[in-house]
Amino acid sequence: MSPTETRAAARRSLVRSAVLVLGLTVGYALLPLRGQLWWVGAAVGVAAIVGVVPITVRRFHAVRRSAQPIQVAVEAIVLLVSMLVLGFAAVYYAMDADQGQFSGLSTRVDSVYFTVTTLSTVGYGDIHAAGTAARVLVTLQILVNLAFLGIVVRVMARAAGAIK
């Protein structure tokens, strides 16, 4: 592949990743997460979280078959992290409709912020799980994060040939 073709492939990969993240973000913004249909948003959030597993398997095989495995692996990781963040954010925001499960979680942005601080293990403490159900779900997110970061990223990098 020539340098021009490589740059074009990298641009296409970047555009695909941006479109995926934008689409997921718009979907999150439009989900009914409060009111009578809150459960729809929560179900979509759970589906995004659970959907990470089969999509990871499919993307892993795509990385192994690709002529540009590092680009395909990066795309996969961007998609999977976006699904996890927005999936957990949707569930957190929907489950806190009565403002009893989380302290400081008032908006969808707060929910994404809390999810990202949990994923990154920073945990500023301004938003925290207050109810038992929220603490159980946050604990589950932490375990999923550890598995995702520890296993999926390494497996994708190995399949892409970035590490031995």
C-alpha positions in Angstrom: 0.0 0.0 0.0 1.4 3.4 -1.0 1.8 6.2 1.5 -1.1 8.1 -0.2 -3.3 5.0 0.2 -2.2 4.6 3.8 -3.1 8.2 4.6 -6.5 7.8 2.8 -7.2 4.7 4.8 -6.3 6.4 8.1 -8.6 9.3 7.2 -11.5 7.0 6.4 -10.9 5.2 9.7 -10.9 8.5 11.6 -14.1 9.6 9.9 -15.8 6.2 10.6 -14.8 6.5 14.3 -16.0 10.1 14.6 -19.4 9.1 12.9 -19.8 6.1 15.3 -19.1 8.3 18.4 -21.4 11.1 17.1 -24.2 8.6 16.3 -24.0 7.0 19.7 -23.9 10.4 21.4 -26.9 11.6 19.4 -28.7 8.3 20.3 -27.9 8.8 24.0 -29.2 12.4 23.8 -32.5 11.3 22.2 -33.2 8.3 24.5 -36.1 8.7 26.8 -34.3 8.3 30.2 -36.9 10.0 32.4 -40.7 10.0 32.5 -43.0 7.2 31.5 -40.6 5.6 29.0 -37.5 5.7 31.2 -37.2 2.0 30.9 -36.7 2.1 27.1 -33.6 4.2 27.6 -32.4 1.9 30.4 -33.0 -1.2 28.2 -31.0 0.4 25.4 -28.2 1.2 27.8 -28.1 -2.4 29.1 -28.1 -3.6 25.4 -25.1 -1.4 24.7 -23.2 -2.8 27.7 -24.1 -6.4 26.9 -23.5 -5.8 23.2 -19.9 -5.1 23.8 -19.1 -8.8 24.1 -20.3 -10.0 20.7 -19.1 -6.8 19.0 -15.6 -7.4 20.6 -15.5 -10.9 19.1 -16.5 -9.7 15.6 -14.1 -6.8 15.7 -11.3 -9.1 17.0 -11.7 -11.2 13.9 -11.9 -8.1 11.7 -8.5 -7.0 13.1 -6.9 -10.3 12.4 -8.1 -10.3 8.8 -7.4 -6.6 8.1 -4.6 -5.2 5.9 -4.6 -2.3 8.4 -4.9 -4.1 11.7 -3.9 -1.2 14.0 -6.4 1.2 12.4 -9.2 -1.4 12.7 -8.2 -2.2 16.3 -8.3 1.5 17.2 -11.7 1.9 15.6 -12.9 -1.1 17.6 -11.6 0.2 20.9 -13.2 3.7 20.2 -16.5 2.0 19.4 -16.4 -0.3 22.4 -15.4 2.4 24.9 -18.2 4.7 23.6 -20.7 1.9 24.0 -19.6 1.2 27.5 -19.6 4.9 28.6 -22.9 5.8 27.0 -24.5 2.5 28.0 -23.6 2.9 31.7 -24.5 6.6 31.5 -27.9 5.8 30.2 -28.6 3.3 32.9 -27.3 5.6 35.6 -29.4 8.5 34.5 -32.5 6.4 34.1 -32.2 4.7 37.4 -31.8 8.0 39.2 -35.1 9.4 38.0 -36.2 10.0 41.6 -32.8 11.4 42.5 -32.3 8.8 45.2 -29.5 6.6 43.8 -26.8 9.1 43.1 -25.8 12.3 44.8 -25.0 15.1 42.4 -26.2 13.4 39.2 -28.8 15.9 37.7 -28.2 15.8 33.9 -27.2 13.5 31.1 -23.9 15.2 31.0 -23.4 14.5 34.8 -24.1 10.9 34.0 -21.5 10.7 31.3 -19.0 12.6 33.5 -19.6 10.2 36.4 -19.2 7.2 34.0 -15.9 8.5 32.6 -14.5 9.3 36.0 -15.4 5.8 37.1 -13.9 4.3 34.0 -10.7 6.3 34.4 -10.6 5.5 38.2 -10.2 9.2 38.9 -13.4 9.4 41.0 -13.5 13.1 42.0 -16.2 12.4 44.5 -18.6 15.3 43.4 -21.0 12.7 42.1 -21.2 9.4 43.9 -23.5 6.4 44.2 -25.8 6.8 47.2 -28.3 4.0 46.9 -27.6 0.3 47.1 -28.7 -0.4 43.5 -26.4 2.3 42.2 -23.5 1.0 44.3 -24.1 -2.5 42.9 -24.2 -1.2 39.3 -21.1 1.0 39.8 -19.2 -2.0 41.2 -20.3 -4.0 38.1 -19.0 -1.1 35.9 -15.7 -1.1 37.7 -15.3 -4.9 37.1 -16.3 -4.5 33.4 -13.8 -1.7 33.1 -11.0 -3.8 34.5 -11.9 -6.7 32.2 -12.2 -4.4 29.2 -9.1 -2.5 29.7 -7.0 -5.4 30.8 -8.2 -8.0 28.3 -9.9 -6.4 25.3 -7.3 -3.7 24.7 -4.4 -6.2 25.0 -6.1 -8.7 22.7 -6.9 -6.1 20.1 -3.3 -4.8 20.2 -1.9 -8.3 20.0 -4.2 -9.1 17.0 -3.1 -5.9 15.3 0.5 -6.9 15.8 1.2 -3.8 17.9 2.6 -6.0 20.8 4.0 -9.4 20.9 
